[in-house]
Amino acid sequence: MAFIQVSFMSKTLMRTVPLQVILPVDKFTFGQPEREEKPFKTLYLLHGIFGNETDWVHGTRIQRWAEEKNLAVVMPAGENAFYVDQPSIGAMHGQFIGEELVEITRKMFPLSRKREDTFIGGLSMGGFGALRNGLKYHDTFGAVICLSGALHVLENPEDMKKVISEIWSKQQRVTKTRLFLSSS
């Protein structure tokens, strides 16, 4: 299991962004046939408020689970921004998660480009971000996992109307997106 820390210059956010990646590329399989090398299914995992890209690794067994499932996991910094776009201050966190992060990590690592192999999930603020961006970028994400998702009502209402209208206009595609919701 490779654990990789990355910092890269985000064109969307106009700053260096840290992220952590788990890749099941070096798993030892004693007496077992080696794994078939192919692009990995990928989970983009978003942290909660007051957290950072290290939370999932330090507070859960995500590395073990990723290894068992042969799954790549990408954990970006969310900067307490609820993973939404705020064009008035030049903070396009939703676009970063839904477009740029997926594109750049697919260039850096052997990740599947298939929608059905690309998932987004998160806890609390990250759960909201996963739900919001999973639905907005439903052509990218095949499943959404929202764990104790927080509610964020400060996003521009006109932008949300556009997102909802777009989702309803493409209802057939969105209905093929699997949603997993949980609250505590």
N, C-alpha and C positions, 0 to 999 in steps of 0.2 A: 504494500500500500504506500503510494507516494503522497506526501503531504507537502504542498507547494504554496509559498507565500509570494504574491505578485503585487507590484505597484506599476500602474501604467497611466499614461496621460490620456484622460478622457476628453474627447472632442465635445461631447455633449455637455459635460459639467465644467469644462475648461480648467481642470486641475488634476493632479495625480490622485488616483483612487486605489486604495488597498483592497485586496481580496485574498481569500484562501481557497485552495482547491484540493480536493481529495481525488486521487486517481488510482484505481485498482490495477496498476500496471506491473507491479513487482511482487505479486502474491506468490508465496511458496506453496507448492502443491506436492507434498511428499507422497510419492507412490501413485499420484493421480496424473491423468493426462493434462498437459498444459492447456491453458485457456486458448480458445480461438481468438486471434487478434482481429478486432473490428472496432468501429467507432462505438464509444460508450453511450448508453442512455445517461441522461443528465438531469439532476435536480438542482435548480437554482434556489437556494435556501436563504431566506431573509430573516434577520434578527429583529428583536423587539426594541422598544424605546429605551434609551439610555444604555444600549448595548453596542456591540461592534462586531466586526467580521470574525472575531475569535470565540464568540459566545457558544456556538454550537459545538465546537471542538472541545472546549474546556468544560462545558456543562452537560454534555450528553455522550452517548456512545455512537455518535454518527459515523466515526471512522470504521468501527466494527461492522455496523449495519451496511455501510457502503461496500465494504469488502465482501460481505456475505451476499449482497445483491448484485455485485459486479457493476456498481453504479458510480459515476462521477458526480461529485457534489461541489458546487461553486457557491461560495459565501462572500458576498460583497459587503462593503461598509455602507450603512444606510443613513448615517449622519442625522438621525432623529428627524428626517424630512418626510416620513410616511410614504416614501417612494412615489410621490406625486409630482406633477409638473407645476412649477411656479414661474411662468415666463416673466412676470413683473420684476423678479429679482435674478433672472437668468439661471434658475435652478431647475433643470429638466430631469429630475430623478426618475420619473416614470418612463420617459423615452430612453434613458440610460439603461434601465433594467430590461425593458421590452425589446430594445433594438441593439444598442451598442454593446452591452455586456454579452449578449448571446453571440453576436457577430465576432467580437474579439476573442472570446474564449474558444469558439469553433476554429479560429485561425491558429490559436496557440496550442490547442490540445486535440487529441483524436476523439472528438465528440460527434455523436450522430446529428445529422441535419434534419432528421425526420421529426415532424410535429408530434407523432405518437411516442417518440422517445425523449421528449423534452418536457420537463415538469417544472412547476414553480410552487414553492410553499413558504410558509413563515409562521411566526408566533407573534401574537399581540399586534404591534405596529407592522411587523413583517407579515402577519396573517392578512391584515388589511391590504398591504402592498401587493401580496401575492394574488388576492382576490381581484383587486382593482386592475392590476396589470395583466393577470391571466385572462381576464375577460376582454380587456382592451386589445391585447395582442393575442387573441385566440387563434390566429393563424400560425403562431409560433409555439404556444404551449398546449399540449394535449391533455394535461391534467393540472388541477389547482388544489393545493392543500392549505386550508385556512385554519390554524389552530388558535383558538381564543382570540379571534381577530378583533382588533380595536376599531372603533368607529372614528372616521376623520371627516368632518363636515366643512372644513375650511377651504377646500379646493374650489376654484372658480366654478360657480353654478352653471355658467354658459358652456364651459368645457365639459362638465358632466352631462349636460343635455346632449351635446354632440356625441359623447361616448355611448350613452344609452341609445340614442337614435341609430348610431352605426351598428350597435349590437343587435337591435331589433330588425334592422334592414337586412342583416346577415344571419337571421335567426337559425337557419338550417345548419350553418357551420358551428355556431356557438353551442347548439344542442349536442354536438358531438364532443364537447369539452367535458371531461369528468371533473366534478367538484367534490371535495372532501372537506366538510366543515365540522369543527369541534369547538366546544366551549367548556370552561370549567366552572 
